[in-house]
Amino acid sequence: MSTSPRRFILLYALAYAGLFVSFIPFVSVLLPLKVTAVADGDNRVALLSAAALGGAAVASVANLVFGALSDRTYRIRGTRRPWIVAGLVLLCVAYGWFHWSQTSASMLGAVGLLQIAINMMFAPVGAIMADEVPDAQKGLVAGLMGAAHPFSSLVAVMVTLRGIGSEGLRYGLLCAIIAALVVPLLVLLRERRDPLPEPPPALRVRRRADFARIWIARVCVQIAGNGLSTYGLFYFLAVTGTRIPDKHHAAAASEGVAAVFATVTIVALLLTIGAGRLSDRTMRRKPLLGAGAALMTAGLLVMAVATTMPVAAMGYGAAMAGMSVFLALQSALAMQLLPSPRHRGRDLGILNLTNTLPAMVAPLLALALTPDRAGYGPWLLVLALGVLVGGAVAMTVRTQD
């Protein structure tokens, strides 16, 4: 890279935040609100689950495909950026379609196109980190990457404020924010053209085994994370006893819930960056992974028993902060465990299945356990158990501490 390390880290962190802005406000606020607009009360959970399942299936395939294509582009032309540019353009088109959707079928089609566009960007951007960032700085960069989630939650708060203007203006503003965060990296980055040599065969074997372990651990934690992102709005409305008979009441209620999302942002941001930096200095990531899993588990348990908004908000804050720390350090560790420099995009596409497959599991759990049968408590207890399992599996990684 021709840019200085600090400048590159800043540009990369901003671009990665832009990718999160492309889907976190969508998943946590815009999609549930669109569901309330196109479906009646009895069908909303089913439609939201269908959108989450279908979108996750499309994303799983798209990330693998575009990761492999960016590997090929990188080997031939020394760059992954053309795929990011194409994805950004397609994303704006997809958001326009989503905005104008008036039926369930049209909305589901827009969700699929959005997932293709998002992963057309995500796959090469993730591989750029593996290409460009030394191991001794991966914790800091991953910490900043982890901060992208709470930052994007702030954007979600902003796009739900009624004072901003019409719904179309909100979607246009969201696309402008994404472009402003991603374009500087595209313009200023000059990628490395001398890929690192292949590691010895014995080390590749150990890395593959540990890569599988960290993959399983991330799946367990991401099931809970996807559940919180997708159903967090409905959970808080259930805690407060709020009913949403139409899209106008839903939009008003969502402002108060979005404010809860925003309260955890600063804590999660500081914890994640601090944990990433500490893991760089000590070059020990596993103890902090365990701490993040424990904090997330505790938060989910609090949410499961909460009957008031303040208690539920405290549990949510702990769960999201723990998840942010865990996923950031897991990303740094996974980058160090990639078996081959020649196939980073493809291997990160496999790792991305830990984002998309849980997005299929969480809706199935929600359909089985919520909301009319037993409330959200059993669902949250199952998520907490999964996080505990994920933390335990992460502790079995052998190649790195």
Residue pairs with C-beta under 8 A, 6 or more apart in sequence:
1 8
1 132
1 189
1 190
1 191
1 192
2 190
3 11
3 188
3 189
3 190
5 137
7 188
8 132
8 189
9 133
9 137
9 140
9 141
9 144
11 184
11 185
11 188
11 189
12 125
12 128
12 129
12 132
12 133
12 141
12 144
12 185
13 141
13 144
13 145
13 147
13 148
14 181
14 182
14 184
14 185
15 125
15 181
15 182
15 184
15 185
15 186
16 125
16 144
16 145
16 148
17 147
17 148
17 151
17 152
17 181
18 177
18 178
18 179
18 180
18 181
18 182
19 118
19 121
19 122
19 125
19 148
19 178
19 182
20 148
20 149
20 151
20 152
21 148
21 151
21 152
21 155
21 174
21 177
21 178
21 181
22 91
22 117
22 118
22 121
22 178
23 114
23 118
23 152
24 149
24 152
24 153
24 155
24 156
24 229
25 152
25 153
25 155
25 156
25 159
25 174
26 98
26 114
27 52
27 229
27 230
28 153
28 156
28 229
28 230
28 232
28 233
28 261
29 156
29 159
29 160
29 233
29 254
29 258
30 98
30 156
30 159
31 48
31 51
31 111
31 230
32 48
32 230
32 233
32 234
32 250
32 254
33 160
33 247
33 250
33 251
33 254
34 98
34 101
34 107
35 44
35 47
35 48
35 51
35 107
36 44
36 244
36 246
36 247
36 250
37 247
38 47
38 101
38 102
38 103
38 104
38 107
39 47
39 104
41 244
41 245
45 234
45 366
45 367
45 370
45 371
46 367
47 104
47 107
48 230
48 231
48 363
49 363
49 364
49 366
49 367
50 108
50 363
51 107
51 108
51 111
52 226
52 230
52 359
52 360
52 362
52 363
53 359
53 360
53 363
53 364
54 108
54 111
54 112
55 111
55 112
55 114
55 115
55 359
56 115
56 356
56 357
56 358
56 359
56 360
57 356
57 360
58 112
58 115
58 116
59 115
59 116
59 118
59 119
59 352
59 355
59 356
59 359
60 352
60 353
60 356
60 357
62 115
62 116
62 119
62 120
62 123
63 119
63 122
63 123
63 348
63 349
63 352
63 353
63 356
64 123
64 346
64 349
64 350
64 352
64 353
65 349
66 83
66 87
66 119
66 120
66 123
66 124
66 345
66 349
67 123
67 124
67 126
67 127
67 345
67 346
67 347
67 348
67 349
67 352
68 343
68 345
68 346
68 349
69 83
69 345
70 80
70 83
70 123
70 124
70 127
70 345
71 127
71 342
71 343
71 344
71 345
71 346
73 79
73 80
73 82
73 83
73 124
74 80
74 127
74 131
74 191
74 195
74 345
75 342
78 191
78 193
79 191
80 124
80 125
80 127
80 128
80 131
80 191
80 345
81 124
81 186
81 189
81 191
83 120
83 121
83 123
83 124
84 120
84 121
84 124
84 125
84 182
84 185
84 186
85 186
86 120
87 117
87 118
87 119
87 120
87 121
87 122
88 117
88 121
88 178
88 179
88 182
88 183
90 113
90 116
90 117
90 120
91 114
91 117
91 118
91 121
91 175
91 178
92 175
92 179
93 113
93 117
94 110
94 113
94 114
94 116
94 117
95 114
95 171
95 174
95 175
96 171
97 106
97 109
97 110
97 113
98 107
98 110
98 111
98 114
98 171
99 167
99 168
99 171
100 106
101 107
101 109
101 110
119 352
121 182
122 352
123 345
123 348
123 349
123 352
124 345
125 185
126 345
126 348
126 352
127 344
127 345
127 348
128 189
128 191
129 138
129 141
129 145
129 335
130 335
130 338
130 341
130 344
130 348
131 191
131 192
131 195
131 341
131 344
132 191
132 192
133 141
133 335
135 283
135 335
135 336
136 280
136 283
137 280
138 280
138 332
138 335
138 336
139 275
139 276
139 277
139 278
139 279
139 280
139 285
139 329
139 332
140 273
140 276
140 277
140 280
141 276
141 332
142 276
142 328
142 329
142 331
142 332
142 335
143 272
143 273
143 274
143 275
143 276
143 277
143 328
143 329
144 273
144 276
145 328
145 331
146 268
146 272
146 273
146 276
146 324
146 325
146 327
146 328
146 329
146 331
147 268
147 269
147 272
147 273
147 324
147 328
149 268
149 320
149 323
149 324
149 327
150 264
150 265
150 266
150 268
150 269
150 272
150 320
150 324
151 265
151 269
153 261
153 262
153 264
153 265
154 262
154 265
155 174
155 177
156 258
156 261
157 258
157 259
157 261
157 262
158 164
158 173
159 170
159 173
159 174
160 251
160 254
160 255
160 258
161 255
162 251
162 252
162 255
164 170
164 173
195 341
195 342
196 341
197 341
198 204
198 340
198 341
198 342
199 207
199 339
199 340
203 399
204 339
204 340
206 398
206 399
207 337
207 338
207 339
207 399
208 339
209 398
210 337
210 397
210 398
210 399
210 400
211 334
211 337
211 338
211 339
211 347
211 351
213 393
213 394
213 396
213 397
214 330
214 333
214 334
214 337
214 394
214 397
215 334
215 350
215 351
215 353
215 354
216 390
216 393
217 289
217 330
217 390
217 391
217 393
217 394
218 327
218 330
218 334
218 351
218 354
218 390
219 353
219 354
219 357
219 358
219 390
220 386
220 387
220 389
220 390
220 393
221 293
221 296
221 323
221 326
221 327
221 330
221 386
221 387
221 390
221 391
222 327
222 354
222 355
222 358
222 359
223 358
223 361
223 362
223 365
223 383
223 386
224 296
224 300
224 319
224 323
224 362
224 383
224 384
224 386
224 387
225 323
225 327
225 358
226 355
226 358
226 359
226 361
226 362
227 362
227 365
227 366
227 379
227 383
228 235
228 316
228 319
228 320
228 323
228 383
230 359
230 362
230 363
230 366
231 362
231 366
231 370
231 376
232 257
232 261
232 316
233 254
233 257
234 371
235 303
235 312
235 376
236 257
236 260
236 309
236 312
236 316
237 243
237 244
237 253
237 257
238 371
238 375
238 376
239 306
239 307
239 308
239 309
239 312
240 309
242 253
243 249
244 250
244 253
260 309
260 312
260 313
260 316
261 316
263 313
263 317
264 313
264 316
264 317
264 320
264 321
267 317
267 321
268 317
268 320
268 321
268 324
268 325
269 324
271 321
271 324
271 325
272 321
272 324
272 325
272 328
275 288
275 291
275 292
275 325
275 328
275 329
276 328
276 329
276 332
278 288
279 285
279 288
279 329
279 332
283 401
284 401
285 329
285 332
285 333
285 400
285 401
286 333
286 394
286 395
286 397
286 400
286 401
288 325
288 329
289 326
289 329
289 330
289 333
289 391
289 394
289 395
290 391
290 394
290 395
291 322
291 325
292 322
292 323
292 324
292 325
292 326
292 327
292 329
292 391
293 322
293 326
293 387
293 388
293 390
293 391
293 394
294 322
294 391
295 318
295 319
295 321
295 322
295 325
296 318
296 319
296 320
296 321
296 322
296 323
296 326
296 387
297 322
297 384
297 387
297 388
297 391
298 318
298 319
298 322
299 314
299 315
299 316
299 317
299 318
299 319
299 320
299 321
299 322
300 315
300 319
300 380
300 381
300 383
300 384
300 387
301 315
301 380
301 381
301 384
302 311
302 312
302 314
302 315
302 318
302 319
303 312
303 315
303 316
303 319
303 376
303 380
304 315
304 376
304 377
304 378
304 380
304 381
304 384
305 311
305 377
306 312
306 314
306 315
322 387
326 390
326 391
326 394
330 394
333 397
333 400
334 351
336 399
336 400
337 397
337 399
337 400
338 344
338 347
338 348
339 347
340 347
365 379
365 382
365 383
366 379
369 376
369 378
369 379
369 382
370 376
370 379
